[in-house]
Each structure stands twice: as C-alpha cells, then as structure tokens.
Amino acid sequence: MDFNVKKLASDAGVFFTRAVQFTEEKLGQAEKTELDPHLENLITRADGTKNWTEKILRQTEVLLQPNPSARIEEYIYDKLDKKLPSKATNAELLGQYMLEAANDFGPVTPYGSTLITVGEYQKRLGGAEREFLHTSATTFLTPLRNFLEGDWRTISKERRLLENRRLDLDICKARLKKAKQAEAKAAAAPDFQETRPRNYVLSASASALLSEEVDKSEHELRVAQTEFDRQAEVTRLLLEGISSTHLNHLRCLHDFAEAQATYYAQCHHYMQDLQRELNRCANAVGAPLPPAAVCPNPVSSAFLSGQSSPGATVSTSSGQRPSTLAMEQTQLPVTGARKAKVLYDYDAHDSSELSLLADELITVYTVPGMDPDWLIGERGNEKGKVPVTYLELLS
C-alpha cells in the first residue's frame, strides 16, 4: 500500500494552520481578506438560487406524488440507477375495479352498464395523469435535480477551494507581518552588551536570517496572491453562469405549466364526455323502471353548488327528461341559424351526429323538442347533431 507519510504530515500541517487562521478570524484576532463586492453579490445570488430550487423541487415532488413511501421508493431506484417498475395510477385502479364489478353485477343492468361507462373514463383520466407525471418529471424535475447534483456541486467545490486560497493568503500576510516586526525589532535594538568579535558575528548572522525570512515570506505571499486571484476568477465565471441556469429553469417552468394545462384540459374534456354519456343513459331508461335503476344524474353535487337538497332524487317519466344544471346553462333561445366555433375535436357516436374538428366554423340551429344539450350542425353538405359544450356560439 502506497502510504506517503511526508505528504500526510504536510496536509495535516496545512489543515491545522488553516483551522488556526479561521478560528482567529472568528474571534477577531486576525485580519481577513474581503472578497470583491461583485463576487460577494454573485455568491449571495447563487445561494438564493440553490435554496429556492431545493424548495421548489421538494414541493413539486409532493404535488406530483403525495405518498411519502412512493417518493422514497422512487429516490432509491434513482440512486441505484434502475428503472422504477410501472404502476397503475389510482384512477386506473378505480376504473379497473368498476369494470370488474360491472361484470359481476351484470353489464346489461343499468348499474352495471353505468359502472362500465364511468370505469372507462376513470381509466382515461388515469392515463392522462400518467402522461402528466412523466412529462413533468422529464421537463421540470430532472433539470432541477441536474442543477443541484451537477452544477451546484461544481460551484460548491470551487468555492471551498477559494476559501482555502483566501486562508492561505491571510496566513502568508500574517507570517510576513511577523517577520517584518521581528526584523524591525532586531534593527532597532542590536545586542552590544559584549564587545567580543564573536557577538558581532552572531548579530550579523541573526540579521541575515531575519532578512531571509522576510524575503521568503514575501515570495510566499506573491504566490498565494496569484493562486487566490486565479481561483477567484474561476469561481466568478461559474457563479455568473447562474443567469444561464435561470433561463434554463424558466423554459422548464413554461413546459411544466403547459403540461399542467394540457392535463387539466384533458380531464375537463373527459368529464364533459362522461356527463353526456350518463345523461344519454338516463334518457334511454324507460318510465317503468324504478328510480333506483335509473342512471345517476351526470351533474354531481360539486356542480350544483348547494342548490339541490341532500335528499333530492332524480325521477323520470315518459314525457320528461332529468333536468341538470348543464342543461339549464346551455339551453339557448335561438331558433334561427348562427355560426359557432368548435372548441374541441368530437367523434360522432352514430350516423345522426356530426364529427367536429377544433377551431373550425359551422352553422348551428335548434329544432322544436330537441335536447337542449344538442344543436343541429351543418358543414357544407354534412349535417348532424353536435354537443353544445363543444361549441362557442358567435354573435
């Protein structure tokens, strides 16, 4: 085993000398070289960037994965450089349970068919959530981690080297100061108590040694100053790169916000489709069926905003459809034709409906006795029913 005792002793001596200098500076017993104000501002800004990046990273991880155990599992797999096994989201699990329950209760029963419908949409919501989590981790979390585990570690290493160079510089300054004080003291009070030639020789030798010590200290100071200036420049260049880091994080933040907006838009789109499916299911149920067998009201209590009583039930008859808040909001007193802009893509479920493409303009109108959730849309020679919630009516 190659064990260099001299190097170990030298390193231990340097460490001890720096520790003494650092302690004396803290106690106010030694002078400390101050950094350039611009460099100090860069260091302060870098520390703020590091601290806030850590907080944003941790809270984003909590937002995307509220389960602490799951976060710990992801962290372990990441440190082991292994791929985390794919797991179903909570919405996907719920959807799977609903589909299995529907098979058990009977898929042709009203409850079973509704479970199938809701379960399918829950699985779609889970798929959208999975895509959002993957996109957020790739475009936002990974760049933040790369900064903390890569760039910031390099900056911290160079800052530690700069601090060591500063301590070495102050040590050399203190050593030179002591050498000059000893030389001045010897020159001011020479030893002439004895007149023998031997004493004059010793006095001259001591003066030469002190002068040599001053020269050596000055040389060490020049070397320490050069190394300190070089390290300060390296550290300054790295710290100025924080501005580029901010620009990179800004782009990542835009990507994260875009992914979040896309995810919530998909969820809103799926829930609108689910609401229409449930409403269609409720309309398809005949009057002889008891209220318990009717498909549930597609508008939940969250949408009713407290306007319905807790014990209210939905009843149907051959001449009356279940009324919902969405119907009331979208019912239009329009009888003539008017233009409408399509907000989302829509695939027709049967030949009576008209497929839509986002951002296209179509002509719409109502007919007597038509479901208020629907309008008749025309595009060229094509005509069919279109959902109101997919349209923006133009004046």
Secondary structure, DSSP 8 states (H G I E B T S, - for coil): ----HHHHHHHHHHHHHHHHHHHHHHTTSS------HHHHHHHHHHHHHHHHHHHHHHHHHHHH---HHHHHHHHHHHHTT--------HHHHHHHHHHHHHHHH-TTSHHHHHHHHHHHHHHHHHHHHHHHHHHHIIIIIHHHHHIIIIIHHHHHHHHHHHHHHHHHHHHHHHHHHHHHHHHHHHHHS---S--SHHHHHHHHHHHHHHHHHHHHHHHHHHHHHHHHHHHHHHHHHHHHTHHHHHHHHHHHHHHHHHHHHHHHHHHHHHHHHHHHHHHHHHHHS-TTS-GGGS---SS-HHHHTT-S-TT-----BTTB----HHHHHH-----S-EEEEE-S-B--SSTTB--B-TT-EEEEE--TT--TTEEEEEETTEEEEEEGGGEEE--
